[in-house]
Amino acid sequence: MLSGFRNFVLRGNLIDLAVAVIIGTAFGVVVATFTAWLTDLLPDAMDEVFNNKEPFGAFMNAVIAFLILAAVVYFFVVTPYVKAKEKFFPSPAPGTPEDIKLLTEIRDLLQAQQTR
């Protein structure tokens, strides 16, 4: 029962959807607030550039917020997910899969029978 839940949670589509929802809702407000605080710490000369009333300032705030958000999601959601997925569902070993080997053997046997 627990392994079925683990398989469900570690499927790629579910995690991708969860990351999208997290980015769109919870982190959006936090990052916007953090970015506003961060730009307030800049010297007074930069106040004109990062002013939210100016179009360029709003754009710069959005870019900074996006970069911070992307870093947080990558390092705290995506990287641990990839490590957990590789631990529980390791990539197949390089080489020919077993079903392809079996089909190749069947093909070779059929060709050998036809040439007799």
Secondary structure, DSSP 8 states (H G I E B T S, - for coil): -HHHHHHHHTSHHHHHHHHHHHHHTHHHHHHHHHHHHHHHTS-GGGTTTS-TTSHHHHHHHHHHHHHHHHHHHIIIIIHHHHHHHHHHS----SS--HHHHHHHHHHHHHHHHHH-
